[in-house]
Amino acid sequence: MDKYENNIYKAKGKARRVGIMGGTFNPIHHGHLVTAQEALSQFNLDLVIFIPTADPPHKTDGSIASMEDRYLMTVIATASNNDFFVSRIEINRKGKSYTIDTVRGLRSVYGKEVSLYFITGADAILEILTWKNTEEIISLAKFIAATRPGYNLAKIEDLKAKLFKNKREGDDKIFIMEVPALAISSTDIRNRVRQKRPIDYLVPEEISHYIIKHGLYK
Ligand code: NAP
């Protein structure tokens, strides 16, 4: 663990509840920022660590900006929030970005007493059975599945029924959080850039400038 990463983990010395915001952030947008802020407040978290994936195991279509661009955009977008941090844990690791390796790493830094909440999109969590070491991930962290209103919640309930012995256990491990701002999506933003349509107000102003300055998603 390098000095910068160490500072993140020490930043809130007495942290007891830590949010891990996992995503490709291609690019980060206001839906992600509202999601993290909402999780912080609803789940009484001490901090949220954004972890951009380096090499997502499930993505092969080539429309992904470089990991350094996605990382820098995430740092820029979160810089003004004292409770938000950005980790290079997946970027610094060689090979595919498996969530199990990230959660194991954070568990070893924070110890057994701290509650870890892995926050990501509900559609991503629906695929958790295909992730590496599903059972171990679930034993190490709780999950916050962020959805937009109108999302078919039955799919998450079906997943819980498959993963857990009873409803109570499932309800204590996977939480659904509705975030109206998640009507914004990275796919739409990339399409807009490609089609020369505006992305103002969908992403922080600095991110809009970054995308143009570095010629991303053209
Ligand atoms: P994705 O499949 O690109 O995204 C699925 C949906 O979730 C999209 O609508 C996406 O919206 C949304 N989303 C993604 N991250 C979000 C976040 N933090 N908050 C709110 N909404 C979010 O998913 P992904 O971004 O590649 O992966 C999500 C996380 O799951 C990452 O941490 C990844 O490493 C992990 N994962 C692990 C494995 C594994 O270990 N084998 C496999 C797959 C995913 P946007 O496109 O607008 O972001």
Residues whose N, C-alpha, C, O or C-beta is under 5 A from the ligand:
A	BS01	NAP	M21 G22 G23 T24 F25 H32 T35 I51 T53 P56 P57 H58 S97 Y98 T99 I100 I119 T120 G121 A122 D123 A124 T130 W131 K132 A146 I184 S185 S186 T187
